[in-house]
């Protein structure tokens, strides 16, 4: 059983991070630009995103991932779904998961296909990948990095959960074994806490456990515009935050609500925009690559 961190410890951790990034920052030497990609949708029902809300109401949620260009270096945040769901979603994910979250995706929406089309990049051209957590719509295409030396950064506690499932050869909810087919051939890097990707406070991963044991979000300070946080599944939609509605599914719902409180704090104190991962209304009119993402 995974030991849950005490909420006050997480609170102190995030507050320390908030103070750090809002302190007088060093000169930002490199230009930072962000690009969003839509890698299909999940057909689901509203109660799985907003607990006990509009039960039975169909909802199509977007599945985004991101590229961040820092100077001449490229970093990804998440990888979208595995292209195998295009032909056989039930075979890859299992009937129960597909019944709750039906993937709608084309081959052209796979991670490696999209970054090639938008920027002429291949997976080996990236400096790193930050994986928010191990679920099927976020880590689904990590196999694209087979045969490369590109580091894939997971929070250690999340990778512990993944390895437990892989070693037991028994998939957990939203952790399909097929997504980890090439795990031993990937350059997995485990982090425990805040990770400043470039050492200049412009791209910073930080833990927000609750949705999963090792969920992490990403703080980005672009060259133009306000800084923003990509919440990943630490907060599905803006409605979760605005109406204080818990997610429909989570490893620890009280911790997810605590994270939402800290996102509000970032927005109020640090003038930071909060970007929800699966908000259909939010993503409806947002530019995708090759256009620059503007939160």
C-alpha positions as CSV (number, residue, x, y, z in Angstrom):
1,X,0.0,0.0,0.0
2,X,1.3,3.5,-0.9
3,X,1.8,5.7,2.1
4,X,-0.1,9.0,1.7
5,X,1.7,12.2,2.5
6,X,0.1,14.4,5.2
7,X,-1.8,17.3,3.6
8,X,0.1,19.9,5.8
9,X,3.4,18.6,4.4
10,X,2.1,19.0,0.8
11,X,0.9,22.5,1.7
12,X,4.2,23.6,3.1
13,X,5.9,22.2,0.0
14,X,3.7,24.0,-2.4
15,X,3.9,27.3,-0.4
16,X,7.7,27.1,-0.4
17,X,7.6,26.6,-4.2
18,X,5.2,29.6,-4.5
19,X,7.6,31.8,-2.5
20,X,10.5,30.7,-4.6
21,X,9.0,31.4,-8.0
22,X,7.5,34.8,-6.9
23,X,10.8,36.0,-5.5
24,X,13.0,38.3,-7.5
25,X,13.8,36.1,-10.5
26,X,17.1,35.9,-12.3
27,X,17.3,37.3,-15.8
28,X,15.5,35.0,-18.3
29,X,18.2,34.4,-20.8
30,X,16.4,32.0,-23.1
31,X,13.3,32.5,-25.0
32,X,10.4,30.3,-23.9
33,X,7.5,29.4,-26.2
34,X,4.8,26.8,-25.7
35,X,2.8,24.8,-28.2
36,X,-0.3,22.7,-27.5
37,X,-1.5,19.6,-29.3
38,X,-4.9,17.8,-29.2
39,X,-4.4,14.1,-29.4
40,X,-8.0,13.0,-29.8
41,X,-10.8,13.0,-27.2
42,X,-12.3,10.7,-24.6
43,X,-16.1,10.2,-24.8
44,X,-17.2,9.9,-21.2
45,X,-20.0,11.2,-18.9
46,X,-19.9,14.3,-16.8
47,X,-19.9,12.6,-13.4
48,X,-16.5,11.0,-14.1
49,X,-15.0,14.5,-14.4
50,X,-17.3,16.4,-11.9
51,X,-18.3,14.2,-9.1
52,X,-22.1,13.6,-8.8
53,X,-22.7,16.3,-11.3
54,X,-25.1,16.0,-14.3
55,X,-25.0,12.3,-14.0
56,X,-25.3,10.5,-17.4
57,X,-24.7,13.6,-19.4
58,X,-22.3,12.8,-22.3
59,X,-19.1,14.7,-22.3
60,X,-16.2,14.7,-24.8
61,X,-12.9,15.7,-23.1
62,X,-9.9,16.7,-25.0
63,X,-6.5,14.9,-24.6
64,X,-3.8,17.5,-25.0
65,X,0.0,17.4,-24.7
66,X,2.5,20.2,-25.0
67,X,5.9,21.1,-26.4
68,X,8.0,23.8,-24.7
69,X,10.8,25.4,-26.7
70,X,13.5,26.9,-24.4
71,X,16.1,28.5,-26.6
72,X,17.0,25.8,-29.0
73,X,15.9,22.9,-26.7
74,X,12.5,21.2,-26.9
75,X,10.8,19.5,-23.9
76,X,7.4,17.7,-23.9
77,X,4.8,17.6,-21.2
78,X,2.9,14.4,-21.5
79,X,2.5,12.2,-24.7
80,X,-1.2,11.6,-25.2
81,X,-2.7,8.2,-26.0
82,X,-1.2,5.1,-27.5
83,X,-2.0,4.8,-31.2
84,X,-3.1,1.1,-30.7
85,X,-6.4,2.4,-29.4
86,X,-7.2,3.5,-33.0
87,X,-7.7,-0.1,-34.1
88,X,-8.4,-2.0,-30.9
89,X,-9.2,0.1,-27.9
90,X,-10.8,-2.7,-25.9
91,X,-7.9,-5.0,-26.6
92,X,-5.4,-2.4,-25.4
93,X,-7.2,-0.8,-22.5
94,X,-9.8,-3.3,-21.5
95,X,-13.6,-3.3,-21.8
96,X,-14.3,-1.6,-18.5
97,X,-12.1,1.4,-19.1
98,X,-13.3,1.8,-22.7
99,X,-16.9,1.7,-21.5
100,X,-16.3,4.7,-19.2
101,X,-13.8,6.5,-21.4
102,X,-14.1,5.7,-25.1
103,X,-11.1,7.0,-27.1
104,X,-11.6,8.8,-30.4
105,X,-8.3,9.2,-32.1
106,X,-6.7,9.0,-35.5
107,X,-3.2,7.8,-36.4
108,X,-2.3,11.4,-37.4
109,X,-2.9,12.4,-33.7
110,X,-0.2,10.2,-32.3
111,X,2.6,12.1,-30.4
112,X,5.4,11.4,-32.9
113,X,3.2,12.1,-35.9
114,X,2.1,15.5,-34.6
115,X,5.5,16.8,-33.6
116,X,6.8,15.8,-37.0
117,X,4.0,17.5,-38.9
118,X,4.2,20.7,-36.8
119,X,7.9,21.2,-36.4
120,X,9.8,18.5,-38.2
121,X,10.8,16.9,-34.9
122,X,11.3,13.3,-34.0
123,X,11.2,12.0,-30.5
124,X,15.0,11.7,-30.3
125,X,15.3,15.5,-31.0
126,X,13.7,16.3,-27.6
127,X,15.8,17.2,-24.6
128,X,13.4,15.7,-22.1
129,X,9.8,14.6,-21.4
130,X,8.0,15.5,-18.2
131,X,5.2,12.9,-17.7
132,X,2.5,14.2,-15.4
133,X,1.4,10.7,-14.4
134,X,1.2,7.2,-15.7
135,X,-2.4,7.1,-17.0
136,X,-3.4,6.0,-20.5
137,X,-4.1,9.5,-21.9
138,X,-0.9,11.0,-20.6
139,X,1.8,8.4,-20.8
140,X,0.2,6.4,-23.6
141,X,2.9,7.3,-26.2
142,X,6.0,7.0,-24.1
143,X,6.9,4.0,-26.3
144,X,7.6,6.6,-29.1
145,X,10.9,7.1,-27.2
146,X,12.1,3.5,-27.5
147,X,15.6,3.4,-28.8
148,X,16.4,7.0,-27.8
149,X,18.3,8.3,-24.8
150,X,15.7,11.1,-24.1
151,X,15.0,11.2,-20.3
152,X,11.4,10.7,-19.3
153,X,10.8,12.3,-15.9
154,X,8.3,10.8,-13.5
155,X,7.8,11.5,-9.8
156,X,9.4,8.5,-8.1
157,X,6.2,7.6,-6.2
158,X,4.3,7.4,-9.5
159,X,6.9,5.2,-11.1
160,X,6.8,2.9,-8.1
161,X,3.1,2.5,-8.8
162,X,3.8,1.8,-12.5
163,X,6.5,-0.8,-11.8
164,X,4.3,-2.5,-9.3
165,X,1.6,-3.0,-12.0
166,X,4.1,-4.0,-14.7
167,X,5.9,-6.5,-12.4
168,X,2.6,-8.1,-11.4
169,X,1.4,-8.2,-15.0
170,X,-2.0,-7.0,-13.8
171,X,-3.1,-3.7,-15.1
172,X,-4.5,-1.1,-12.6
173,X,-7.2,1.4,-13.4
174,X,-6.1,3.5,-16.3
175,X,-2.6,2.0,-16.3
176,X,-2.7,-0.3,-19.4
177,X,0.2,-2.8,-19.5
178,X,0.5,-2.2,-23.2
179,X,1.6,1.4,-22.6
180,X,4.6,0.0,-20.7
181,X,5.6,-2.6,-23.2
182,X,9.0,-0.9,-23.8
183,X,9.6,0.3,-20.2
184,X,12.9,-1.4,-19.9
185,X,14.1,0.2,-23.1
186,X,13.2,3.8,-22.0
187,X,15.5,6.3,-20.2
188,X,13.2,6.7,-17.1
189,X,14.4,9.3,-14.6
190,X,12.7,9.5,-11.2
191,X,12.4,12.8,-9.3
192,X,11.1,13.4,-5.8
193,X,9.7,16.9,-5.5
194,X,10.3,20.1,-7.5
195,X,12.3,19.7,-10.7
196,X,13.6,22.9,-12.4
197,X,14.1,21.6,-15.9
198,X,16.5,24.3,-17.1
199,X,17.6,25.8,-13.8
200,X,16.2,29.2,-14.5
201,X,12.7,28.9,-13.0
202,X,11.0,29.0,-16.4
203,X,9.8,25.4,-16.7
204,X,9.3,23.7,-13.3
205,X,7.6,20.4,-12.5
206,X,6.1,20.0,-9.0
207,X,4.1,17.3,-7.3
208,X,0.4,17.5,-6.8
209,X,-0.6,14.0,-5.5
210,X,-4.3,13.2,-5.3
211,X,-5.5,12.1,-8.7
212,X,-2.7,9.5,-8.6
213,X,0.1,9.0,-6.0
214,X,2.7,10.8,-8.1
215,X,0.8,13.3,-10.1
216,X,2.8,16.4,-11.1
217,X,1.9,19.7,-12.7
218,X,4.0,22.1,-14.7
219,X,4.7,25.7,-14.1
220,X,5.8,27.7,-17.2
221,X,7.1,31.3,-17.5
222,X,6.9,32.1,-21.2
223,X,8.9,35.0,-22.7
224,X,5.6,36.9,-23.4
225,X,2.5,36.9,-21.2
226,X,1.8,35.7,-17.7
227,X,3.2,32.6,-16.2
228,X,0.8,29.6,-16.1
229,X,0.4,26.2,-14.6
230,X,-0.7,23.2,-16.6
231,X,-2.6,21.2,-14.0
232,X,-2.8,17.9,-15.8
233,X,-5.4,15.8,-13.9
234,X,-4.7,17.6,-10.6
235,X,-7.7,19.6,-11.8
236,X,-9.8,18.4,-14.8
237,X,-11.8,21.6,-15.5
238,X,-12.2,25.2,-14.4
239,X,-15.6,24.2,-13.0
240,X,-13.9,21.9,-10.6
241,X,-12.1,24.9,-9.2
242,X,-14.8,27.6,-9.5
243,X,-17.5,25.4,-7.9
244,X,-15.3,23.4,-5.6
245,X,-16.5,20.1,-7.2
246,X,-14.2,17.1,-6.6
247,X,-13.1,14.9,-9.6
248,X,-15.2,11.9,-10.3
249,X,-12.3,9.5,-9.9
250,X,-9.2,9.9,-7.8
251,X,-6.7,8.1,-5.6
252,X,-7.3,10.6,-2.8
253,X,-10.2,13.1,-3.3
254,X,-9.3,15.3,-0.3
255,X,-5.8,15.8,-1.7
256,X,-7.2,16.8,-5.1
257,X,-9.3,19.5,-3.4
258,X,-6.2,20.7,-1.5
259,X,-4.4,21.1,-4.8
260,X,-7.3,23.1,-6.2
261,X,-7.0,25.5,-3.3
262,X,-3.3,26.0,-4.1
263,X,-4.1,26.6,-7.7
264,X,-6.4,29.4,-6.5
265,X,-3.6,30.7,-4.4
266,X,-1.2,30.8,-7.4
267,X,-3.8,32.6,-9.4
268,X,-4.4,35.2,-6.7
269,X,-0.9,35.8,-5.2
270,X,1.4,34.9,-8.1
271,X,-0.7,36.3,-11.0
272,X,-0.5,32.9,-12.6
273,X,-3.0,31.5,-15.1
274,X,-4.4,28.0,-14.4
275,X,-4.7,25.8,-17.4
276,X,-7.1,22.8,-17.0
277,X,-6.2,19.6,-18.8
278,X,-9.6,18.2,-19.8
279,X,-11.9,21.2,-20.0
280,X,-13.8,21.0,-23.3
281,X,-15.0,24.6,-23.1
282,X,-11.6,25.9,-22.3
283,X,-9.9,24.1,-25.2
284,X,-12.7,24.9,-27.8
285,X,-11.0,28.0,-29.2
286,X,-7.4,27.6,-28.1
287,X,-4.7,27.6,-30.8
288,X,-2.8,24.4,-31.3
289,X,0.6,23.8,-32.9
290,X,2.2,25.1,-35.0
291,X,0.6,28.2,-33.6
292,X,1.8,29.3,-30.2
293,X,-0.4,28.4,-27.2
294,X,-1.8,31.4,-25.4
295,X,-3.5,30.5,-22.1
